């Protein structure tokens, strides 16, 4: 597999002088994060989120990293953009108040912003259905108490028509279920779920809750854990043909370092795709399934920074 670093100059900041045996002090003054990449259906552009202005906003660029354009300018930020299957719209989430997140769609040039959800709490992590008719998102709208911390609310997988009508709830988690999407054939939902069992968080500290990747029928029944591991698994996405799922996991360690994996949709044949000192998360498939785009990062107790990487799967079997 070949890795192509779209913003390689930023990533070069992460290498330690200690490896060279030199004695001097480096103080980081920027920790820019370019994350949640999603390639356009025609493969020419990437939409992503970045905090380069001080708040997360939505940006667009060519796949070689050129011609970067800012598309949103929300006071509290915008995040997790995704292309519609026809390439005519971008769905994303934005903070419309300090503790209120809603789902929007807009044109690829940032015009004609339409707010699809409007309620208290968190609606986010939008994903288009493969037929382009619905947008899937996770929401805490059914949680008994929105005043408790985010990770103590019920987050369920919902979908909505692109005109803002017909909101449906698909999962019945009564816990944290996020990053949902509908299979290409429209019969299954895929999501990340917090389970009440001992596991390891992203920093490999032991917790009484774990994060796993699940598939269920479209109505939330017949849940199947397809990642089943003691470590954190998340950010699952369907391959374009629906036969495979890419996700991130820190099962290989070390602390705060996750890698990308691919698993068959029935939970068999888990294979690690990336390796090395960098973390990889938030994968997105190219339309032809030949590439993954991901957030490549480094983090510790003091900072996190990272950029967008292209992963060529031509040698993956």
VENGISUL-V912504 format. One record per residue. RES is the residue in three letters. PSI is psi in whole degrees, -180 to 180 (none if undefined). OMEGA is omega in degrees with one decimal (none if undefined). NEAR is the number of other ideal C-beta (glycine too) atoms within 12 Angstrom. Layout:
# VENGISUL-V912504
((RES | PSI | OMEGA | NEAR) (RES | PSI | OMEGA | NEAR))
This chain:
# VENGISUL-V912504
((UNK | 139 | -179.9 | 26) (UNK | 136 | 176.3 | 17) (UNK | 132 | 177.7 | 27) (UNK | 117 | -178.0 | 24) (UNK | 114 | -173.8 | 26) (UNK | -36 | 175.0 | 35) (UNK | 67 | -171.8 | 33) (UNK | -29 | -178.8 | 20) (UNK | -36 | 177.7 | 14) (UNK | -43 | -177.5 | 27) (UNK | -29 | -178.5 | 29) (UNK | -19 | 179.6 | 14) (UNK | -16 | -172.2 | 22) (UNK | -8 | -175.0 | 30) (UNK | 137 | -172.6 | 16) (UNK | 136 | 174.3 | 17) (UNK | -22 | -178.5 | 14) (UNK | -31 | 179.9 | 11) (UNK | -20 | -179.8 | 9) (UNK | -2 | 179.9 | 10) (UNK | 22 | -178.4 | 8) (UNK | 159 | -175.9 | 11) (UNK | 91 | 174.0 | 8) (UNK | 167 | -174.6 | 10) (UNK | 134 | 176.8 | 9) (UNK | 129 | 175.1 | 15) (UNK | 119 | 178.9 | 11) (UNK | 134 | 177.5 | 18) (UNK | -10 | 173.2 | 9) (UNK | 143 | 175.2 | 19) (UNK | 59 | -173.9 | 24) (UNK | 138 | 179.6 | 29) (UNK | 118 | 170.2 | 37) (UNK | 115 | -166.3 | 40) (UNK | 178 | 178.3 | 41) (UNK | 59 | 178.0 | 44) (UNK | 147 | 172.9 | 47) (UNK | 119 | -178.2 | 45) (UNK | 145 | 177.2 | 38) (UNK | 156 | -179.2 | 30) (UNK | -31 | 179.4 | 28) (UNK | -1 | 175.6 | 18) (UNK | 10 | -175.0 | 23) (UNK | -22 | -174.2 | 20) (UNK | 162 | 176.6 | 32) (UNK | 131 | 171.1 | 46) (UNK | 143 | -175.5 | 47) (UNK | 170 | 174.3 | 49) (UNK | 148 | -179.6 | 41) (UNK | 147 | 177.5 | 40) (UNK | 23 | -174.1 | 25) (UNK | -21 | 178.3 | 25) (UNK | 0 | -179.0 | 21) (UNK | -23 | 172.0 | 15) (UNK | 152 | 176.1 | 21) (UNK | 129 | 175.2 | 33) (UNK | 169 | -178.2 | 35) (UNK | 135 | -179.0 | 47) (UNK | 161 | 177.7 | 40) (UNK | 143 | 176.4 | 35) (UNK | 166 | 171.1 | 33) (UNK | 161 | -176.0 | 21) (UNK | -12 | 174.3 | 27) (UNK | 6 | 178.2 | 18) (UNK | 0 | -178.2 | 27) (UNK | 167 | 174.3 | 14) (UNK | 57 | 179.1 | 14) (UNK | 129 | -179.3 | 25) (UNK | 134 | 174.9 | 22) (UNK | 130 | -175.3 | 25) (UNK | -27 | -177.0 | 32) (UNK | 162 | 178.0 | 37) (UNK | 66 | 179.4 | 20) (UNK | 142 | -178.4 | 30) (UNK | -43 | -176.7 | 17) (UNK | 2 | 173.7 | 21) (UNK | 162 | 177.6 | 29) (UNK | 156 | -169.5 | 41) (UNK | 168 | 170.0 | 38) (UNK | 63 | 179.7 | 41) (UNK | 149 | 177.0 | 47) (UNK | 144 | 179.2 | 46) (UNK | 147 | 167.4 | 41) (UNK | 156 | -177.1 | 30) (UNK | -27 | 179.0 | 27) (UNK | -1 | 177.8 | 18) (UNK | 10 | -176.7 | 23) (UNK | -14 | -178.1 | 20) (UNK | 159 | 172.3 | 34) (UNK | 127 | 173.5 | 46) (UNK | 148 | -179.9 | 48) (UNK | 177 | 175.9 | 48) (UNK | 150 | 179.4 | 42) (UNK | 147 | 175.7 | 40) (UNK | 110 | 179.6 | 27) (UNK | -11 | 171.5 | 28) (UNK | 175 | -173.1 | 17) (UNK | -32 | -179.9 | 12) (UNK | 35 | -178.6 | 18) (UNK | 120 | -178.0 | 28) (UNK | 134 | -178.8 | 39) (UNK | 162 | -178.1 | 36) (UNK | 135 | 179.8 | 47) (UNK | 163 | 164.3 | 39) (UNK | 155 | 178.6 | 40) (UNK | 168 | 172.6 | 34) (UNK | 159 | -179.0 | 22) (UNK | -14 | 176.4 | 32) (UNK | 8 | 177.7 | 18) (UNK | 0 | -179.6 | 25) (UNK | 169 | 174.8 | 13) (UNK | 53 | 176.0 | 15) (UNK | 128 | 179.3 | 25) (UNK | 127 | 178.9 | 24) (UNK | 121 | -175.7 | 25) (UNK | -34 | 179.2 | 36) (UNK | 152 | -176.0 | 35) (UNK | 88 | -179.1 | 21) (UNK | 172 | 177.6 | 25) (UNK | 154 | 175.6 | 22) (UNK | -158 | -169.7 | 33) (UNK | 119 | 167.3 | 38) (UNK | 121 | -175.8 | 44) (UNK | -174 | -179.6 | 42) (UNK | 57 | -178.8 | 41) (UNK | 142 | 172.1 | 47) (UNK | 134 | 177.8 | 46) (UNK | 142 | 166.5 | 40) (UNK | 152 | -175.0 | 34) (UNK | -24 | 177.4 | 32) (UNK | -2 | 176.1 | 19) (UNK | 3 | -175.0 | 25) (UNK | -24 | -176.8 | 21) (UNK | 158 | 175.7 | 36) (UNK | 126 | -179.5 | 49) (UNK | 141 | 178.2 | 48) (UNK | 160 | 174.0 | 49) (UNK | 145 | -175.3 | 46) (UNK | 146 | 175.0 | 43) (UNK | 19 | -175.5 | 39) (UNK | -25 | 179.3 | 29) (UNK | 4 | -179.0 | 28) (UNK | 139 | -178.1 | 28) (UNK | -29 | -174.9 | 13) (UNK | 110 | 179.9 | 14) (UNK | 0 | 178.9 | 23) (UNK | -11 | 177.5 | 13) (UNK | 163 | 178.1 | 16) (UNK | 154 | -175.2 | 13) (UNK | -45 | -175.0 | 22) (UNK | 1 | 175.0 | 19) (UNK | 0 | 177.9 | 18) (UNK | 164 | 170.2 | 29) (UNK | 124 | 174.2 | 31) (UNK | 120 | -178.4 | 38) (UNK | 158 | 178.4 | 35) (UNK | 124 | 179.6 | 50) (UNK | 168 | 168.9 | 43) (UNK | 160 | -176.2 | 40) (UNK | 148 | 174.8 | 38) (UNK | 157 | -177.4 | 24) (UNK | -11 | 175.0 | 29) (UNK | 5 | 177.6 | 15) (UNK | 5 | -178.6 | 22) (UNK | 169 | 169.1 | 14) (UNK | 61 | 175.1 | 15) (UNK | 131 | 179.8 | 26) (UNK | 143 | 173.0 | 25) (UNK | 131 | -176.3 | 28) (UNK | -37 | -176.7 | 39) (UNK | 164 | 176.9 | 41) (UNK | 53 | -172.0 | 24) (UNK | -41 | -171.2 | 33) (UNK | 38 | 177.7 | 21) (UNK | -159 | -178.4 | 31) (UNK | 107 | 172.6 | 36) (UNK | 120 | -174.5 | 44) (UNK | 175 | 173.3 | 43) (UNK | 49 | -176.3 | 43) (UNK | 153 | 174.5 | 48) (UNK | 160 | -179.4 | 48) (UNK | 139 | -179.3 | 38) (UNK | 157 | 179.4 | 32) (UNK | -32 | 179.2 | 27) (UNK | -1 | 175.8 | 18) (UNK | 9 | -174.0 | 21) (UNK | -18 | -173.6 | 21) (UNK | 157 | 167.9 | 36) (UNK | 148 | 179.7 | 46) (UNK | 138 | -178.8 | 49) (UNK | 165 | 172.1 | 50) (UNK | 135 | -176.2 | 41) (UNK | 136 | 171.6 | 43) (UNK | 127 | -178.5 | 34) (UNK | 149 | -176.8 | 29) (UNK | 73 | 176.6 | 16) (UNK | 156 | -177.7 | 19) (UNK | 133 | 179.3 | 14) (UNK | -165 | -178.2 | 30) (UNK | 136 | 176.0 | 29) (UNK | -178 | -176.7 | 24) (UNK | -31 | 178.6 | 30) (UNK | 11 | 177.1 | 21) (UNK | 14 | 170.9 | 21) (UNK | 144 | -174.6 | 16) (UNK | 134 | -179.6 | 16) (UNK | 166 | 177.9 | 21) (UNK | 4 | 176.6 | 13) (UNK | 149 | -178.1 | 22) (UNK | 161 | 179.7 | 33) (UNK | 127 | -176.5 | 40) (UNK | 164 | 177.0 | 40) (UNK | 128 | -176.8 | 46) (UNK | 151 | 167.2 | 44) (UNK | 143 | 176.5 | 40) (UNK | 166 | 171.0 | 30) (UNK | 164 | -173.5 | 22) (UNK | -22 | 177.9 | 27) (UNK | 6 | 178.2 | 18) (UNK | -6 | -179.6 | 27) (UNK | 167 | 176.1 | 16) (UNK | 50 | 177.5 | 16) (UNK | 141 | 176.6 | 27) (UNK | 125 | 175.6 | 26) (UNK | 114 | -176.1 | 26) (UNK | 2 | 179.3 | 34) (UNK | -22 | 177.4 | 38) (UNK | 92 | -178.4 | 23) (UNK | 157 | -177.3 | 30) (UNK | -14 | -177.0 | 24) (UNK | 178 | -177.4 | 35) (UNK | 126 | 173.2 | 40) (UNK | 135 | -178.7 | 42) (UNK | -175 | -179.2 | 41) (UNK | 51 | -178.2 | 41) (UNK | 144 | 177.6 | 46) (UNK | 140 | 177.6 | 47) (UNK | 145 | 165.5 | 40) (UNK | 158 | -177.4 | 32) (UNK | -30 | 179.8 | 27) (UNK | -2 | 176.1 | 18) (UNK | 7 | -177.0 | 24) (UNK | -20 | -176.1 | 21) (UNK | 163 | 178.6 | 36) (UNK | 130 | 172.8 | 48) (UNK | 143 | 177.4 | 47) (UNK | 169 | 177.4 | 50) (UNK | 146 | 179.9 | 42) (UNK | 146 | 173.7 | 44) (UNK | 26 | -179.0 | 37) (UNK | -23 | 179.8 | 31) (UNK | -10 | -179.4 | 29) (UNK | -176 | -6.3 | 21) (UNK | -169 | -178.1 | 21) (UNK | 139 | 177.4 | 21) (UNK | 16 | 176.2 | 28) (UNK | 116 | 176.8 | 31) (UNK | 158 | 178.3 | 45) (UNK | 166 | 178.5 | 39) (UNK | 142 | 178.2 | 47) (UNK | 155 | 172.3 | 40) (UNK | 136 | 179.5 | 37) (UNK | 147 | 173.3 | 37) (UNK | 153 | -175.9 | 22) (UNK | -17 | 176.9 | 30) (UNK | 6 | 177.6 | 15) (UNK | 3 | -178.9 | 26) (UNK | 163 | 170.5 | 16) (UNK | 59 | 174.8 | 17) (UNK | 128 | -179.6 | 27) (UNK | 138 | 177.5 | 23) (UNK | 135 | -174.8 | 24) (UNK | -38 | -178.5 | 35) (UNK | 166 | 177.9 | 37) (UNK | 174 | 177.2 | 19) (UNK | -175 | -174.8 | 22) (UNK | -18 | -179.7 | 23) (UNK | 150 | 170.3 | 30) (UNK | 152 | 172.1 | 41) (UNK | 133 | -178.6 | 42) (UNK | 174 | 174.2 | 43) (UNK | 52 | -177.8 | 41) (UNK | 152 | 173.7 | 44) (UNK | 134 | -177.9 | 46) (UNK | 146 | 164.6 | 41) (UNK | 160 | -174.6 | 32) (UNK | -32 | -179.4 | 24) (UNK | 0 | 177.0 | 17) (UNK | 9 | -176.4 | 27) (UNK | -12 | -176.7 | 22) (UNK | 155 | 166.4 | 34) (UNK | 141 | 169.8 | 45) (UNK | 142 | -173.3 | 45) (UNK | 163 | 172.1 | 46) (UNK | 119 | 178.7 | 42) (UNK | 126 | -168.8 | 42) (UNK | 164 | 165.5 | 36) (UNK | 145 | -179.5 | 31) (UNK | 155 | 170.5 | 28) (UNK | -163 | -178.1 | 19) (UNK | -23 | -173.0 | 8) (UNK | -29 | -175.5 | 11) (UNK | 166 | 170.0 | 20) (UNK | 135 | 173.1 | 26) (UNK | 157 | -179.1 | 30) (UNK | 178 | -172.7 | 38) (UNK | -168 | -174.0 | 41) (UNK | 132 | -179.8 | 44) (UNK | 147 | 173.9 | 41) (UNK | 131 | -176.9 | 35) (UNK | 114 | -178.7 | 38) (UNK | 121 | -178.4 | 20) (UNK | 17 | -174.8 | 29) (UNK | -27 | 178.9 | 15) (UNK | 6 | 179.4 | 11) (UNK | 134 | 179.2 | 23) (UNK | none | none | 10))
